[in-house]
Amino acid sequence: MPTYAITGAASGIGAATRTRLLDAGHAVVGVDIHDVDVVADLSTPGGRDDAAKATTELAGGRLDGVICCAGLGPLAGHSGGKLAAVNYFGTVGFVEGIRSALEAAGAASVVVVSSSSTTTQPGLPEELVADCLAGNETDAVTRADELTAIPTYPATKLALARWIRREAIRPEWIERGVRFNAIAPGMIDTPMTGGDDLDPDLAKALDFYPVPLGRRGRPEEIAALAEFLLGPGSTLMCGSVVFADGGTDAQLRQDDWPAPWHPTQDELSRHFPPRK
């Protein structure tokens, strides 16, 4: 029976995924700040280390996969720095902390929840994305604190998507059987998009957010996709960012993706070295 870890398992997409996997007969270790197997604060390095250690112990040293749903949205009262610490560094730190348990499975899957706001929200601060990917948590948190939570959110989620793409092809992961993929949900019906503490400016923007499907997504729909990415039907997927947004990205960026590759000669030589 596979054993999976889920961060953010107490609510929203994480809770829906936990329920779906348990109903399917899988063993699940839930991680969150309350009402789960491992109670931990992923906004701090110590909290991430404690969460990874406790999760590995509860799983018996072997994890068949992890679904990283833990994250903060641009709600009233959330600082930009807190979003950066939890959304990006909390996810990266936790995954790296359970590396040995994932490798022990021989064929494991890492699924991270990104966001379609990464491609559809104007004014995204790319300097913050760069700070995150460089691993500069102090700089990233400081920069994010100078912003509001609204632009910080998509920046942290874009950094996550790019981290997934980069890590997915690293030999230290893929050659040990660990696959990385991401889900980019659109407007999902959770407290993050409809709670009482939703940022008023964001609430106004969401009223005009285009969703060709004509409705918000449900957490259970993202949970179904997460289960697929964990399972045997997705074993050829590595470094994919799967949009599940009701058509928003397709409507706003119809010709932006797929994008053709225009490599330099150095890039060609690096990726396709001449045979000796």
ROGUFI-43409 format. One record per residue: residue in one letter; x, y, z of N, C-alpha, C in turn. Coordinates in pm, 1 decimal. Example, Ala and Ser with C-alpha at 12.3 -4.5 7.8 and 13.67 -1.06 7.14 Angstrom:
% ROGUFI-43409
R resn       nX       nY       nZ      caX      caY      caZ       cX       cY       cZ
R    A   1319.0   -569.0    780.0   1230.0   -450.0    780.0   1320.0   -330.0    780.0
R    S   1285.0   -225.0    708.0   1367.0   -106.0    714.0   1290.0      3.0    787.0
This chain:
% ROGUFI-43409
R resn       nX       nY       nZ      caX      caY      caZ       cX       cY       cZ
R    M     83.9   -119.2      0.0      0.0      0.0      0.0     88.0    125.0      0.0
R    P     72.8    213.6    -96.1    155.3    334.4   -101.7    131.6    425.3     18.4
R    T    235.5    497.5     53.8    226.8    596.3    160.4    261.7    732.7    103.4
R    Y    174.6    830.2    128.4    194.8    964.4     75.4    193.5   1067.7    187.7
R    A    263.8   1176.6    165.5    259.1   1291.1    256.1    185.9   1405.3    186.7
R    I    110.6   1481.2    263.3     40.0   1597.2    209.1     62.5   1714.7    302.1
R    T    118.4   1822.6    251.0    126.3   1944.5    330.9      1.7   2028.6    304.2
R    G    -36.8   2106.1    404.0   -161.1   2181.8    391.6   -282.7   2090.4    394.8
R    A   -272.1   1979.7    469.6   -373.7   1874.6    465.0   -499.4   1906.7    544.5
R    A   -500.1   2016.7    618.2   -614.3   2044.8    705.9   -727.9   2117.9    636.6
R    S   -703.6   2173.1    519.2   -810.3   2252.0    455.3   -789.5   2257.7    304.4
R    G   -893.0   2305.4    234.9   -883.8   2332.6     92.2   -843.2   2212.5      8.2
R    I   -753.7   2236.9    -86.8   -708.7   2132.8   -178.7   -638.4   2020.4   -103.2
R    G   -559.8   2054.6     -1.6   -490.2   1953.0     75.0   -584.8   1857.9    144.5
R    A   -691.0   1911.8    205.7   -788.6   1827.2    274.3   -862.8   1738.8    175.2
R    A   -898.2   1793.5     60.0   -968.4   1714.4    -41.3   -879.4   1602.0    -93.8
R    T   -751.1   1630.2   -110.7   -658.0   1528.1   -157.9   -638.3   1420.9    -52.2
R    R   -628.5   1461.7     71.8   -614.5   1364.5    180.9   -734.3   1270.1    184.0
R    T   -853.4   1325.0    174.8   -973.9   1242.0    175.9   -975.2   1145.3     58.5
R    R   -939.3   1194.3    -59.0   -942.1   1109.5   -178.5   -843.1    993.0   -166.3
R    L   -723.3   1021.1   -118.3   -623.3    916.1   -107.5   -659.0    814.5      1.2
R    L   -712.7    862.3    113.0   -755.3    771.1    218.8   -869.6    682.4    170.8
R    D   -963.2    741.0     97.6  -1076.2    662.7     45.2  -1029.1    554.8    -52.4
R    A   -915.4    581.1   -118.2   -859.6    483.6   -212.5   -775.8    376.1   -143.3
R    G   -764.2    386.7    -11.1   -692.5    285.6     64.8   -546.3    312.7     87.7
R    H   -499.7    433.0     54.4   -359.3    466.3     73.5   -333.9    513.1    216.9
R    A   -209.6    502.1    260.1   -168.4    558.8    387.5   -126.0    703.7    363.9
R    V   -168.2    792.4    450.6   -141.5    935.1    431.7    -88.4    995.9    560.7
R    V     18.2   1073.8    548.4     69.7   1153.3    659.2     37.4   1299.0    628.2
R    G    -50.9   1357.1    706.5    -90.9   1495.8    684.6     -3.9   1591.2    763.6
R    V     32.8   1702.2    699.2    116.3   1804.3    762.8     44.4   1938.5    753.6
R    D     32.0   2006.8    865.7    -31.7   2139.6    865.6     -7.9   2200.9   1003.3
R    I    -68.8   2315.5   1027.0    -49.1   2382.5   1155.9   -151.8   2341.2   1260.3
R    H   -247.5   2254.1   1221.2   -345.8   2205.7   1317.8   -420.2   2084.6   1260.2
R    D   -473.8   2002.7   1348.5   -566.7   1894.0   1313.4   -512.3   1795.2   1210.4
R    V   -384.9   1759.7   1220.7   -324.9   1663.0   1127.6   -227.5   1573.6   1203.6
R    D   -162.0   1483.9   1131.2    -65.0   1392.1   1192.5     61.1   1463.7   1239.3
R    V    109.4   1555.4   1157.2    230.7   1630.4   1189.7    195.4   1778.0   1194.6
R    V    197.9   1834.5   1312.8    169.0   1977.0   1329.6    300.5   2053.2   1324.8
R    A    314.3   2140.8   1226.4    440.3   2212.0   1206.9    416.0   2341.8   1132.4
R    D    506.7   2435.1   1151.9    501.9   2565.1   1085.1    609.2   2567.5    977.4
R    L    566.9   2562.1    852.6    661.8   2556.8    742.7    720.7   2693.3    706.4
R    S    685.7   2795.5    781.7    740.3   2928.3    751.5    880.8   2947.3    807.9
R    T    928.5   2852.3    888.4   1061.8   2864.3    948.0   1147.0   2743.5    912.6
R    P   1278.7   2761.1    904.2   1366.6   2647.4    876.3   1352.0   2536.1    979.4
R    G   1340.6   2573.6   1106.4   1324.7   2473.2   1209.7   1194.9   2396.9   1196.3
R    G   1087.8   2467.7   1162.6    959.3   2402.5   1143.0    961.5   2305.4   1027.3
R    R   1030.3   2342.2    920.0   1042.0   2253.4    803.0   1121.0   2127.7    838.8
R    D   1231.3   2146.4    911.1   1312.9   2031.6    949.6   1234.0   1937.0   1039.6
R    D   1162.1   1993.9   1137.3   1082.5   1911.3   1227.4    974.4   1836.0   1151.4
R    A    909.9   1904.6   1057.2    803.2   1841.6    979.1    857.5   1727.4    895.1
R    A    972.3   1748.9    832.3   1031.4   1644.5    747.6   1073.2   1523.9    831.1
R    K   1131.9   1549.2    946.4   1176.4   1439.1   1032.2   1057.7   1358.8   1083.1
R    A    953.8   1428.0   1131.4    836.5   1358.7   1184.6    763.4   1281.5   1075.6
R    T    753.5   1340.6    956.2    686.0   1273.6    844.6    760.8   1147.3    804.3
R    T    892.4   1156.9    795.5    973.8   1041.0    759.1    958.4    929.3    861.2
R    E    954.9    963.9    989.1    939.5    863.2   1094.0    802.9    797.0   1086.2
R    L    697.3    875.2   1068.7    562.5    818.9   1061.8    545.2    729.9    939.0
R    A    617.7    762.5    832.0    607.8    684.1    708.5    699.7    562.4    709.7
R    G    771.0    542.6    818.3    861.8    428.5    824.9    982.3    442.2    734.7
R    G   1019.4    565.6    704.1   1138.7    590.0    622.4   1117.7    575.1    474.3
R    R    991.2    558.7    430.6    964.8    539.0    287.1    837.9    611.7    247.6
R    L    849.3    697.8    146.9    734.3    772.4     94.9    723.4    751.2    -56.1
R    D    605.4    711.4    -99.7    583.1    692.7   -243.0    552.7    824.2   -314.5
R    G    525.9    927.6   -238.3    500.5   1056.8   -300.3    463.9   1161.5   -197.9
R    V    467.3   1285.3   -242.2    427.0   1398.1   -158.9    347.9   1495.1   -244.1
R    I    242.6   1550.6   -188.6    164.3   1655.0   -254.3    176.8   1780.2   -167.8
R    C    240.7   1882.3   -220.3    265.9   2004.3   -143.5    156.7   2105.8   -172.8
R    C     59.9   2112.7    -82.2    -51.9   2205.4    -95.9    -41.5   2323.4     -0.6
R    A     45.4   2314.2     98.2     54.2   2420.3    198.6     92.5   2552.3    134.1
R    G     18.6   2655.0    166.3     47.2   2786.7    111.1    -48.8   2889.9    163.7
R    L     -4.8   3013.8    160.0    -88.5   3125.7    201.2   -130.6   3205.0     79.1
R    G   -252.6   3253.3     81.0   -302.0   3338.3    -26.4   -293.9   3484.5     12.3
R    P   -327.5   3572.5    -81.4   -322.3   3716.6    -54.5   -441.9   3762.6     27.5
R    L   -452.7   3711.2    149.3   -561.8   3748.5    238.0   -521.7   3867.6    324.2
R    A   -619.8   3939.1    372.8   -593.5   4053.6    459.5   -515.2   4006.4    582.3
R    G   -408.9   4076.5    614.6   -329.4   4041.3    731.3   -208.0   3956.1    701.1
R    H   -197.9   3899.7    582.0    -80.8   3821.7    545.6     24.2   3913.3    483.4
R    S    142.0   3916.0    541.0    249.5   3996.0    482.9    309.1   3923.7    364.1
R    G    371.1   4001.5    275.7    436.7   3940.8    161.3    547.3   3846.6    203.5
R    G    621.0   3883.9    308.1    729.4   3800.6    355.1    682.4   3665.7    405.0
R    K    568.9   3664.0    472.1    513.8   3537.5    521.0    476.1   3447.2    404.5
R    L    420.0   3504.8    298.9    386.4   3425.9    180.4    510.2   3364.4    119.4
R    A    616.6   3442.7    107.4    739.6   3390.6     48.7    796.7   3276.9    132.9
R    A    793.5   3294.6    265.4    849.8   3193.9    354.8    773.9   3062.5    347.6
R    V    641.1   3069.7    341.2    560.2   2947.8    340.4    549.5   2889.4    199.9
R    N    507.8   2971.9    105.3    473.4   2919.8    -27.3    593.3   2861.2   -100.4
R    Y    702.9   2931.1    -99.0    819.9   2881.5   -171.7    915.3   2805.5    -80.0
R    F    970.9   2874.1     18.2   1075.4   2810.8     98.9   1020.2   2698.6    186.3
R    G    895.4   2708.9    229.3    835.1   2600.4    305.5    822.3   2474.6    223.0
R    T    782.9   2489.8     97.8    769.3   2374.5      8.8    904.6   2314.1    -25.1
R    V    996.7   2396.9    -68.2   1129.1   2348.7   -108.3   1199.9   2282.0      8.9
R    G   1196.6   2346.6    124.7   1264.1   2292.6    241.1   1206.8   2158.5    284.6
R    F   1074.4   2145.1    278.4   1012.2   2019.8    319.4   1047.6   1906.8    222.8
R    V   1038.9   1934.4     93.1   1070.6   1830.5     -5.7   1216.0   1785.3      9.1
R    E   1305.0   1880.1     24.3   1445.3   1842.3     40.1   1466.0   1764.5    169.0
R    G   1385.9   1795.1    271.6   1400.4   1726.8    399.4   1355.1   1581.6    397.7
R    I   1265.4   1546.7    305.1   1216.9   1408.4    297.7   1281.3   1333.2    180.5
R    R   1390.0   1384.6    129.1   1456.2   1323.7     12.8   1485.3   1175.8     35.0
R    S   1540.9   1141.1    149.1   1580.0   1001.7    172.1   1459.4    908.7    169.1
R    A   1344.6    955.0    220.9   1223.3    872.8    221.2   1169.2    855.0     80.2
R    L   1179.7    958.0     -2.9   1136.1    947.4   -141.2   1227.9    854.0   -219.9
R    E   1356.4    865.1   -199.9   1450.7    778.0   -269.2   1430.8    632.3   -229.0
R    A   1392.7    610.4   -103.7   1376.0    473.9    -55.0   1264.0    399.9   -127.7
R    A   1168.2    474.4   -183.1   1056.4    411.5   -253.5   1098.3    353.9   -387.9
R    G   1205.3    407.9   -445.7   1251.0    359.0   -575.8   1179.7    421.6   -693.4
R    A   1056.1    459.8   -674.3    976.9    527.9   -778.3    875.0    614.9   -705.9
R    A    911.5    740.5   -683.3    827.4    832.4   -606.1    790.7    953.8   -690.3
R    S    689.0   1025.0   -645.1    639.9   1140.7   -719.3    623.1   1260.4   -627.1
R    V    675.3   1373.8   -670.8    656.8   1500.8   -600.9    559.6   1585.0   -682.1
R    V    450.1   1625.7   -619.5    350.1   1709.5   -685.3    336.4   1837.6   -604.8
R    V    357.8   1949.6   -669.4    352.2   2079.6   -603.2    237.4   2161.0   -661.2
R    V    164.0   2229.5   -574.8     55.1   2314.8   -621.2    110.1   2453.5   -649.4
R    S    112.4   2490.3   -776.0    151.4   2623.9   -819.5     22.6   2704.8   -838.7
R    S      9.1   2779.9   -947.4   -111.1   2860.5   -969.0   -112.4   2914.3  -1110.6
R    S   -232.7   2926.1  -1168.3   -242.3   2986.7  -1300.7   -222.9   3137.5  -1294.6
R    S   -219.3   3194.4  -1173.2   -188.2   3337.3  -1161.7    -46.0   3366.2  -1207.7
R    T     37.0   3263.7  -1215.6    174.9   3281.9  -1261.0    182.1   3334.5  -1403.5
R    T     80.3   3306.5  -1483.0     81.3   3349.0  -1623.3    -29.2   3448.2  -1655.8
R    T   -118.0   3474.2  -1562.7   -234.3   3557.3  -1595.6   -247.7   3682.2  -1509.7
R    Q   -160.2   3700.9  -1412.6   -168.7   3820.2  -1328.3    -61.7   3921.0  -1369.4
R    P   -102.9   4039.2  -1413.7     -4.5   4139.9  -1456.2     77.1   4191.8  -1337.9
R    G    193.3   4247.1  -1369.2    273.8   4313.6  -1267.9    345.6   4221.7  -1172.1
R    L    371.1   4100.6  -1212.9    438.4   4004.6  -1125.4    583.5   4047.8  -1102.9
R    P    628.4   4056.6   -977.6    765.6   4103.7   -948.8    869.9   3994.8   -973.6
R    E    933.2   4000.3  -1089.0   1027.5   3894.5  -1126.8   1153.8   3894.7  -1041.6
R    E   1186.7   4009.7   -979.8   1303.1   4011.8   -890.8   1281.3   3920.1   -771.9
R    L   1157.6   3912.3   -724.5   1126.1   3823.5   -613.0   1137.5   3677.9   -656.5
R    V   1095.8   3647.7   -777.3   1110.7   3512.0   -830.4   1258.4   3473.7   -831.0
R    A   1342.7   3565.4   -876.0   1486.7   3538.2   -882.4   1545.2   3516.2   -743.4
R    D   1503.2   3596.2   -645.2   1551.4   3577.9   -508.0   1514.9   3439.8   -454.7
R    C   1392.4   3397.8   -482.2   1349.1   3265.9   -435.7   1434.3   3156.3   -498.4
R    L   1448.1   3159.7   -630.2   1521.0   3053.9   -700.1   1669.0   3052.2   -664.3
R    A   1720.7   3166.2   -622.1   1860.7   3171.4   -579.3   1878.5   3116.6   -438.0
R    G   1766.9   3088.5   -370.0   1773.9   3036.3   -234.7   1799.7   3141.9   -129.8
R    N   1780.7   3269.0   -166.3   1806.9   3379.5    -74.0   1680.3   3410.6      6.9
R    E   1654.7   3330.2    112.0   1530.3   3349.7    185.8   1523.6   3485.9    253.9
R    T   1634.6   3528.7    313.5   1633.6   3658.9    380.1   1603.1   3770.6    281.2
R    D   1669.8   3767.5    165.3   1645.5   3870.3     64.0   1503.5   3860.8      9.4
R    A   1456.6   3739.0    -13.0   1322.6   3721.6    -68.2   1216.4   3771.3     28.2
R    V   1230.1   3736.7    155.0   1131.8   3780.6    254.5   1134.3   3932.3    269.4
R    T   1254.3   3989.0    269.4   1265.6   4135.0    281.3   1201.3   4203.8    161.9
R    R   1228.5   4154.7     42.2   1170.7   4214.4    -77.4   1018.3   4197.7    -77.0
R    A    972.3   4079.6    -38.9    828.3   4054.4    -38.1    756.6   4141.6     63.6
R    D    823.2   4171.6    174.3    762.0   4257.9    275.8    745.1   4401.0    227.0
R    E    821.5   4438.3    125.2    808.0   4571.0     67.0    693.0   4576.9    -33.1
R    L    639.7   4460.6    -67.3    527.3   4451.5   -159.6    400.1   4420.9    -81.5
R    T    289.0   4418.8   -149.6    167.9   4365.6    -87.2    161.7   4216.5   -117.2
R    A     69.0   4149.7    -50.2     56.8   4005.8    -70.7      5.4   3972.0   -210.0
R    I    -67.2   4065.2   -273.6   -128.9   4033.9   -403.3    -25.3   4003.6   -511.2
R    P     78.3   4086.3   -533.3    179.6   4047.8   -632.8    276.3   3941.4   -582.0
R    T    293.0   3931.6   -449.6    384.2   3831.4   -395.2    333.7   3690.4   -422.4
R    Y    202.7   3669.9   -414.0    147.7   3535.7   -430.6    186.4   3473.7   -565.4
R    P    157.3   3536.3   -679.1    194.0   3472.2   -805.6    345.1   3459.2   -823.8
R    A    421.3   3550.8   -764.1    567.3   3541.0   -775.5    618.2   3415.7   -706.4
R    T    566.1   3386.5   -587.5    610.9   3266.4   -516.5    567.1   3141.0   -591.0
R    K    450.7   3145.0   -651.6    401.4   3028.2   -724.2    475.7   3008.4   -857.0
R    L    518.1   3118.1   -920.3    599.7   3105.6  -1041.0    736.6   3048.2  -1006.1
R    A    793.0   3094.3   -895.0    920.4   3039.2   -850.5    908.6   2889.2   -826.0
R    L    798.2   2846.6   -768.1    777.1   2703.6   -744.8    771.8   2625.5   -876.0
R    A    697.5   2679.4   -973.3    686.6   2610.4  -1102.3    823.2   2598.8  -1168.9
R    R    902.1   2704.1  -1161.8   1034.9   2699.3  -1222.8   1128.0   2607.4  -1144.6
R    W   1113.0   2604.5  -1014.2   1192.7   2511.6   -933.3   1160.8   2367.6   -971.5
R    I   1034.5   2338.9   -991.2    993.4   2204.6  -1032.6   1058.9   2167.2  -1165.8
R    R   1057.0   2259.9  -1260.7   1115.6   2232.7  -1392.8   1265.9   2206.4  -1381.5
R    R   1331.8   2280.9  -1295.5   1476.5   2265.7  -1281.0   1512.6   2136.9  -1207.0
R    E   1441.9   2110.8  -1097.0   1474.2   1994.2  -1016.1   1438.3   1864.2  -1087.4
R    A   1335.0   1868.1  -1170.5   1284.8   1745.5  -1233.0   1391.0   1672.4  -1313.7
R    I   1483.7   1745.8  -1371.2   1583.4   1682.0  -1459.0   1719.3   1665.1  -1392.1
R    R   1728.3   1700.8  -1265.0   1856.5   1683.6  -1196.5   1880.8   1535.2  -1170.1
R    P   2000.6   1485.7  -1202.7   2030.0   1342.8  -1183.4   2006.4   1295.9  -1040.6
R    E   2033.9   1382.4   -942.7   2019.9   1339.6   -803.9   1875.9   1308.2   -765.8
R    W   1780.3   1351.2   -849.5   1640.5   1315.8   -827.6   1594.6   1209.8   -927.5
R    I   1598.9   1242.9  -1054.5   1536.5   1156.1  -1154.8   1609.1   1022.4  -1166.9
R    E   1739.1   1019.7  -1148.0   1811.1    892.6  -1156.9   1787.6    803.6  -1035.3
R    R   1725.1    861.3   -933.6   1686.7    784.1   -816.3   1536.3    757.2   -814.6
R    G   1471.9    782.2   -928.9   1331.9    746.7   -944.4   1231.6    844.6   -889.5
R    V   1273.2    967.6   -862.4   1180.7   1066.8   -806.5   1140.9   1165.4   -915.8
R    R   1012.2   1167.0   -948.7    960.3   1257.7  -1051.9    901.0   1383.6   -989.3
R    F    918.0   1496.6  -1058.5    863.9   1624.1  -1013.6    764.4   1678.2  -1115.8
R    N    646.4   1716.5  -1070.7    548.0   1783.3  -1155.2    470.7   1885.0  -1071.3
R    A    402.7   1975.9  -1139.6    326.1   2078.9  -1069.5    186.7   2091.8  -1128.3
R    I     94.3   2133.6  -1044.8    -41.4   2167.2  -1087.3    -57.8   2318.1  -1073.4
R    A   -117.7   2379.9  -1174.7   -145.3   2523.1  -1170.3   -296.4   2543.2  -1169.7
R    P   -358.1   2542.8  -1051.6   -503.0   2563.0  -1045.6   -539.2   2707.6  -1077.9
R    G   -661.4   2724.5  -1126.0   -714.3   2858.4  -1145.5   -790.0   2901.3  -1022.1
R    M   -906.0   2961.5  -1040.0   -985.0   3009.9   -927.7  -1064.2   2891.9   -868.9
R    I  -1017.4   2843.1   -756.7  -1077.8   2728.8   -689.7  -1161.7   2778.7   -572.7
R    D  -1273.6   2715.8   -549.5  -1366.5   2759.6   -445.2  -1316.4   2715.6   -307.7
R    T  -1226.3   2795.2   -251.3  -1171.7   2772.5   -117.8  -1174.5   2905.5    -42.5
R    P  -1145.4   2903.7     88.3  -1140.1   3030.6    162.5  -1040.3   3131.6    104.6
R    M   -939.7   3081.6     31.5   -840.9   3171.3    -27.6   -903.4   3264.1   -132.2
R    T  -1012.9   3220.4   -193.7  -1076.3   3302.6   -297.4  -1214.9   3352.8   -256.8
R    G  -1259.2   3320.9   -135.3  -1393.3   3364.6    -99.4  -1418.9   3381.5     48.5
R    G  -1315.0   3379.5    130.0  -1333.2   3392.7    273.5  -1357.2   3537.0    316.1
R    D  -1392.6   3553.4    442.1  -1421.7   3686.9    495.0  -1298.4   3775.6    501.2
R    D  -1179.2   3713.4    507.4  -1056.5   3792.1    517.3   -987.9   3810.5    381.9
R    L  -1061.4   3787.9    273.8  -1006.5   3810.7    140.5   -974.8   3958.5    122.2
R    D   -858.2   3986.4     66.3   -819.3   4125.0     40.0   -925.1   4191.7    -47.2
R    P   -977.0   4309.6     -7.3  -1084.0   4375.4    -83.4  -1047.1   4402.4   -228.6
R    D   -921.6   4441.7   -253.0   -879.3   4467.3   -391.1   -879.6   4339.0   -472.8
R    L   -837.0   4230.2   -410.1   -837.1   4102.3   -480.6   -980.0   4055.9   -506.9
R    A  -1067.7   4078.2   -411.0  -1206.9   4037.8   -429.3  -1267.9   4106.1   -551.5
R    K  -1237.3   4233.3   -570.6  -1287.7   4306.1   -686.7  -1230.4   4248.2   -815.9
R    A  -1100.4   4216.9   -812.9  -1035.9   4163.2   -932.6  -1094.2   4026.7   -969.2
R    L  -1124.2   3944.1   -868.9  -1176.4   3810.6   -896.3  -1314.5   3814.8   -960.3
R    D  -1387.2   3923.4   -935.2  -1519.4   3937.1   -997.5  -1508.4   3945.1  -1149.6
R    F  -1392.2   3989.1  -1198.5  -1373.7   4005.0  -1342.7  -1277.9   3900.5  -1400.6
R    Y  -1237.8   3804.9  -1318.5  -1141.1   3704.4  -1361.8  -1207.0   3612.1  -1464.1
R    P  -1150.2   3600.6  -1584.4  -1215.2   3521.4  -1689.9  -1196.6   3371.6  -1671.3
R    V  -1305.9   3299.2  -1670.2  -1302.3   3152.7  -1663.0  -1398.0   3100.6  -1769.7
R    P  -1346.5   3062.8  -1886.4  -1434.6   3018.3  -1994.5  -1529.4   2905.8  -1954.3
R    L  -1488.0   2820.7  -1862.2  -1574.4   2712.1  -1818.3  -1700.2   2763.0  -1749.8
R    G  -1694.1   2885.4  -1698.8  -1812.7   2947.7  -1641.9  -1834.6   2926.2  -1493.8
R    R  -1737.8   2869.3  -1424.8  -1752.9   2847.3  -1281.0  -1616.7   2831.3  -1216.2
R    R  -1614.6   2841.9  -1085.3  -1494.0   2814.1  -1009.7  -1469.5   2663.4  -1003.2
R    G  -1344.3   2628.4   -987.7  -1312.3   2488.2   -970.1  -1341.5   2443.2   -828.1
R    R  -1344.8   2312.2   -809.2  -1368.0   2254.3   -677.0  -1239.3   2188.8   -628.2
R    P  -1210.6   2193.4   -499.8  -1089.7   2128.4   -448.4  -1080.9   1981.9   -489.0
R    E  -1195.6   1914.9   -496.4  -1196.6   1772.9   -531.7  -1144.6   1749.2   -673.5
R    E  -1162.7   1847.8   -761.9  -1114.2   1833.1   -899.1   -961.9   1838.6   -904.0
R    I   -902.0   1924.1   -822.1   -756.5   1931.3   -815.4   -701.4   1806.8   -746.3
R    A   -773.9   1757.1   -647.1   -732.2   1634.8   -578.4   -725.5   1517.4   -675.5
R    A   -821.8   1510.0   -767.6   -822.3   1401.5   -866.1   -699.5   1409.8   -955.8
R    L   -661.1   1530.5   -994.1   -542.1   1548.0  -1077.0   -416.7   1512.3   -999.4
R    A   -412.4   1551.3   -871.3   -297.1   1517.6   -787.7   -281.2   1366.5   -776.0
R    E   -392.2   1296.2   -757.0   -386.2   1150.4   -747.6   -332.1   1090.3   -877.6
R    F   -374.6   1143.7   -990.3   -324.0   1094.9  -1118.5   -173.1   1114.7  -1129.5
R    L   -124.8   1230.9  -1089.5     18.0   1260.4  -1100.6    102.0   1175.5  -1005.4
R    L     40.1   1123.2   -902.4    110.0   1032.8   -812.2    118.7    891.3   -867.1
R    G     23.9    855.3   -952.0      3.6    716.2   -986.7     72.4    667.5  -1112.8
R    P     45.9    542.5  -1148.6    114.7    477.4  -1260.8     76.5    532.2  -1397.5
R    G    -34.6    604.5  -1407.6    -74.1    659.2  -1537.1      5.4    780.2  -1579.9
R    S     89.5    832.7  -1489.2    162.6    956.1  -1520.7    313.4    936.7  -1521.2
R    T    358.4    813.6  -1532.7    500.8    786.5  -1512.6    592.6    847.9  -1618.4
R    L    539.1    893.2  -1729.3    621.6    959.3  -1829.8    626.1   1111.1  -1808.8
R    M    549.4   1160.4  -1715.8    545.1   1304.7  -1689.9    655.7   1342.5  -1592.9
R    C    738.4   1436.2  -1635.0    853.7   1478.1  -1556.0    881.8   1624.9  -1587.5
R    G    861.9   1711.7  -1491.5    883.3   1854.6  -1513.1    765.8   1924.5  -1576.6
R    S    648.4   1863.6  -1573.4    529.5   1924.9  -1633.3    461.7   2019.9  -1534.8
R    V    404.9   2126.7  -1588.2    319.1   2216.7  -1511.6    181.4   2208.5  -1575.7
R    V     88.7   2143.1  -1508.3    -42.1   2113.3  -1564.7   -143.1   2219.4  -1519.2
R    F   -198.4   2293.0  -1615.7   -297.2   2396.0  -1583.0   -435.0   2333.4  -1567.7
R    A   -500.0   2364.4  -1457.0   -635.8   2318.7  -1429.1   -715.0   2440.5  -1385.4
R    D   -748.8   2524.7  -1484.1   -802.4   2658.3  -1452.5   -929.8   2692.8  -1527.4
R    G   -995.6   2593.0  -1585.7  -1120.0   2621.9  -1656.6  -1101.2   2698.5  -1786.0
R    G   -976.9   2706.4  -1835.1   -950.9   2772.4  -1963.3   -897.0   2913.1  -1954.6
R    T   -868.4   2962.2  -1833.6   -823.0   3101.2  -1819.2   -692.6   3126.7  -1892.9
R    D   -593.7   3042.2  -1870.5   -464.0   3062.4  -1935.6   -477.7   3054.3  -2087.3
R    A   -559.0   2961.6  -2135.2   -578.0   2947.5  -2279.8   -645.5   3070.3  -2339.1
R    Q   -735.8   3131.5  -2264.1   -804.6   3249.3  -2315.1   -713.5   3370.9  -2320.8
R    L   -631.3   3388.1  -2218.4   -548.1   3508.2  -2210.4   -416.8   3495.3  -2287.0
R    R   -370.8   3372.0  -2309.0   -238.1   3353.0  -2370.2   -243.8   3244.0  -2476.4
R    Q   -331.9   3257.9  -2569.5   -356.5   3151.1  -2666.5   -233.5   3113.1  -2747.4
R    D   -152.5   3208.6  -2786.4    -38.7   3180.1  -2873.9     95.5   3183.6  -2802.7
R    D     92.3   3197.6  -2668.8    218.6   3206.9  -2594.8    279.6   3071.5  -2564.7
R    W    197.7   2968.7  -2568.8    246.1   2835.3  -2533.4    168.5   2730.6  -2611.6
R    P    233.7   2630.4  -2666.9    378.8   2605.0  -2662.7    459.9   2710.6  -2738.1
R    A    577.9   2734.8  -2686.2    667.5   2832.3  -2746.7    782.5   2759.4  -2813.9
R    P    818.0   2795.1  -2937.6    930.7   2728.0  -3005.3   1062.3   2759.5  -2936.9
R    W   1152.9   2667.7  -2950.1   1285.7   2683.9  -2890.8   1379.0   2745.0  -2993.5
R    H   1449.2   2850.7  -2955.5   1546.2   2916.3  -3043.2   1682.4   2913.5  -2973.7
R    P   1748.6   2797.9  -2975.5   1873.5   2784.5  -2900.2   1989.7   2856.3  -2965.9
R    T   2082.5   2901.2  -2882.4   2209.1   2952.3  -2933.1   2296.6   2832.6  -2969.3
R    Q   2407.2   2857.3  -3036.9   2498.1   2748.9  -3072.4   2555.9   2683.6  -2948.0
R    D   2582.4   2765.4  -2844.9   2635.2   2709.1  -2720.1   2533.1   2615.9  -2655.9
R    E   2406.1   2653.9  -2659.4   2302.4   2568.5  -2602.0   2289.8   2438.2  -2679.1
R    L   2296.4   2446.9  -2810.6   2290.5   2325.1  -2891.2   2406.4   2231.2  -2858.0
R    S   2524.9   2288.2  -2844.0   2642.5   2206.5  -2814.6   2632.3   2143.8  -2676.4
R    R   2573.3   2218.1  -2582.8   2561.2   2166.8  -2446.7   2461.5   2052.6  -2437.7
R    H   2348.9   2066.6  -2505.8   2243.3   1965.7  -2497.6   2264.5   1849.5  -2595.5
R    F   2332.1   1878.1  -2706.4   2355.4   1774.5  -2808.1   2503.3   1770.8  -2842.9
R    P   2586.3   1723.3  -2750.2   2731.1   1723.1  -2776.6   2763.4   1628.7  -2892.1
R    P   2863.0   1664.6  -2973.3   2900.6   1579.1  -3087.3   2952.8   1443.9  -3039.3
R    R   2922.5   1341.6  -3114.7   2971.5   1209.7  -3081.6   3120.4   1199.3  -3112.9
R    K   3190.4   1129.5  -3026.9   3335.4   1112.2  -3048.2   3360.5    984.8  -3126.5
